[in-house]
Amino acid sequence: MEVSCMMYDWRAGADDERIVLYGFGNLITGESVTIRVHDFLLYCYVLVSAMGVNVREKMNKISELVGRNNIAKTVMCTRWLLRSYLEGDKKFVKYYFYKRSTLKHFSNLMKKMDITVYEGDMKTEEMFITATNISYSGWIKALCAGVDYNTRLCSTDLEYTCSWSAIQVIDQIDVPRPLIMCMDIEVYSSNASVIPDPCIEKDRLFIISVVSQRYLMPSTSKKYILYTGQCNIDVDEIDTRAFSTERNLIEAYFLLIKEINPDIIIGYNIFMFNFKYIDTRLRRKLVNLPSSSRVQGISTERIHINWNSSAYGFNDYIVIDLPGRTVIDVYQYVTKEFKLQSYSLSSVSEKFTGNKKVDLPYKEVFNLYEKGDKESIETIARYCIVDSLLTIALFDNMNIWVSVTEMSTVARTRIRDLYTRGQQIRVKSQLYKECYDKGVVFDRTDSLLEEFEYEGAIVSNPTPGLYKWCSLLDFSSLYPSVIISHNICYSTFIKRTLINLALLCKYLTRSLTCLLKSH
């Protein structure tokens, strides 16, 4: 049967098993879909010239070391090498593998033989979306076979299997209505003068609010409050659930994810606060993250992302990764896309939706928690649920889902990485795709990366004030103008050893870098 759906993520299975790719998306009617691909092969390239005189003998020796049954096939081919394109095309052996672990073993053996392996370190998902000419997000159609309910591996509404060659992009602008789950937490500080510290035993997490709804369909909203305490609270139109301990509360939250079974999990500042707090509280108790993945055998994973840039400053995130569900921090989206005076949830909501948070100072929250009576906990519960409602309203009103899926499609980058990683990952993904389409082997060896290290632009904060006789420069088009006027591009770069091969060239002073003149 032919299935058309909008995908929002692709995931690879375990490294030590035969490659399986899981695609997650929605039909136009909103049902969640998994597409499983079992016949895709990983690949890498080795230069024939690096194998010495007796190429066949070396290939046979390599096959024996790796295991002939572990190599799917080998193909002799001619390709350009990205960093050495002026040398002309070269002969390569293209190795195909069933498992990622075998490819890693092969790469290690080649390293011991001083033979460079190209493209072997590319992610499985990136190889797949490049070979199939799709992206992490976007509409596709595929010739699929339905999976019987009793043999399903995923918890989506529908599940199919298909060949990687049976998938193709389609041009469709309709937006399905995925199921969204928004969460927020309330925590207690034993010292009311400082923010709660998850490493302090008494600074407990005591309420988790959850709101679920279909995208752009507030009428489908359902509200939940999970809390610790002995009293039984009653809040209008909210499903309240009490738990005796903090650990039980956190575990109940992950069980609620499986119960609601959302496609998207969102929150406001969840990567820098909520997820960090939950993760730290569990690790203090030596408890693993409960699994709420949609895929059998693939558990929920804690991902620590830490990077620094002059444009975005220091970034330190904890992402709770649930394969089959896309996690989006609305705070990260707003801070990267908009320049605002304040990025508090109340200020951002007032600007984009006209609504504000309930005014409840954090010290008052601590006092109410210490009282612990029914009325006090109900007051905190109403305050907490409003945060989730405001966040999901922002997600709808700002069309964040459309924005991130379209950017993911264009940048060929996973939605989660759009606002938790820098620009380099986007450039690398698009460059790799361009190389694949033009028959160029993507060369990113460590020595070459070190040779081309550079420092990005310095972004500083302006000093407010009134100035006279100021010169203004339009930097928004400076870089493209310089690139066009001087023909400065990675594709026009000439190695010093190959300068004589270029009939027309231009030297840049100081560094003596050589580039082709425009023809």
Residue, then its C-alpha position, 0 to 999 in steps of 0.5 A: m500500500e502507498v502511505s503518505c505522511m509527514m515525518y518529524d524524526w528518523r532514528a537508528g536501532a542498536d549499533d550491534e544489531r542489523i541496521v533498522l531505521y525508525g521513521f516517526g510521523n503523522l498522517i494528515t488525519g493526525e494518527s501517529v505512524t512508524i515506518r521501519v526500514h530493514d534493508f539499508l546498508l551503511y557504507c564507507y570509502v577507502l582509496v585504492s591507492a592507499m592499499g598498495v600494489n596488490v589491491r585484491e590481496k589487501m582486500n581479501k586480507i581485510s575481508e578475512l579480518v573483518g569477517r566475510n559475512n560481515i561485509a555486505k558487498t564491495v564496489m569499485c567506484t570513481r569519485w572526487l575527494l572534497r579537499s583534493y578535487l583539483e587532483g581529479d577523480k580517484k578510484f575508491v573501494k566502497y564497503y557496505f555493512y549490515k551493522r554499525s559495530t562492524l563498520k567501527h571495527f573495520s575503521n579501527l583495523m584500517k587505522k592500524m594499517d594507516i589507511t584512511v576511511y572516508e565517511g565511516d563516521m557519518k551518523t546512520e540517520e544522516m547516511f540514510i536521509t542523504a541516500t533516500n533524498i529526504s530530510y529528518s522532517g517533511w512529507i514523504k510517500a512510501l510503498c509499505a506493508g502493514v505490520d500486524y498488531n501483535t508483532r509491532l515494535c512501536s507504540t504509534d497508532l500505525e506501523y509499516t515496513c518498507s524498503w529504503s528505495a521505496i521512499q520519496v519526498i512529496d510536495q505537500i503543504d498540509v499540516p497534520r495535528p500531532l498530539i502535544m504534551c506540555m509539562d512544568i514542575e514546581v520545586y521547594s527550596s529549604n532556603a527561601s533566599v536562594i533558588p532550589d538546588p537539586c543536590i540538596e535532599k530537602d529541595r524536593l520536586f513536589i508538583i508536575s503539571v501536564v497539559s495535552q492537546r492536538y496541535l491548534m485544537p485547544s478544545t481537545s485539551k486535557k489537564y493533569i496535576l501530579y503531586t506529593g502529599q497526604c491531602n486529596i486536592d480537587v481542582d476544576e477539570i483537572d485530573t489530580r493524582a497524589f503520590s507518597t514520595e518524590r521518586n514515585l512522582i517522577e516515575a508517575y510522570f514517565l508513566l503518564i507519557k506512555e499513557i498519553n502517548p504524545d508525538i511532541i513534548i514541550g515546556y518552557n526552559i525544560f532543558m536548563f531547569n526541569f529536565k536537569y532537576i528531574d535527572t539530578r534527583l533520580r541520579r542522587k537516588l541511583v535510579n535510571l530514567p524510566s523508559s517512555s520511548r515509543v520503540q521496544g528495546i530502545s530506552t529513554e536516554r539522558i543527553h548532556i549538551n555543552w558548547n560555547s560560541s561568541a554568538y550564543g555564549f555558554n550553553d549547558y543543557i540536559v535533554i531527556d531523549l525519548p525515541g519516537r517523541t520530539v522534545i522542544d524547549v519553547y524557551q530555546y526557540v524564543t531566545k534564538e528567534f526573537k530579541l526581547q527585553s525579557y524572556s520570562l514566560s509571563s513577559v513572552s506570553e503577554k507579548f505573543t498571546g496577551n495572557k500573563k502568569v498568575d502572580l504568585p511569588y516563589k517565596e509564597v510557593f515555598n510557604l504554601y508547600e510548608k503548610g501542606d494543607k488541601e487549600s495551599i496545594e490547590t493554590i500551587a496546582r492552579y499556578c503550575i497548570v497555568d504555566s503549562l497552558l501558557t506554554i502550549a498557547l505560545f506553541d500554537n500562536m507562534n506556529i512553532w511546530v511549522s517553523v521547526t519542521e520547515m527549518s529541519t527540512v531545509a537545514r537537514t537537521r534533527i528538530r532537537d538540534l536546531y536550537t541546542r547546537g550551533q550552526q556547524i551541524r547545519v552546514k555539515s549536513q547540507l555540505y554532505k548532501e551536496c557532495y553525495d549528489k555530485g559524486v564527491v567523497f566527504d573528507r573531514t579527517d582530523s588533520l584537515l579540520e585542524e588546518f582549517e580552524y578559524e575563529g567566528a565573529i565576535v558579537s558584543n553588546p552595544t553601549p546604549g546612548l546618543y552619539k554624533w557622526c556615526s558611520l553605519l555598515d550593513f553587515s548583513s550582506l558583508y560576507p556574501s559580498v566578499i565571497i562573491s567579489h573575491n571568489i572565496c569558497y571551499s570549492t575554489f581553495i587550492k592546496r599549495t602543492l597544487i598551485n601549478l595546476a591552476l592556470l588562473c589564481k589569486y593570492l591573498t596576502r599575509s596567509l598566502t592562501c591561494l584561490l581560483k579566480s572566477h572564470 
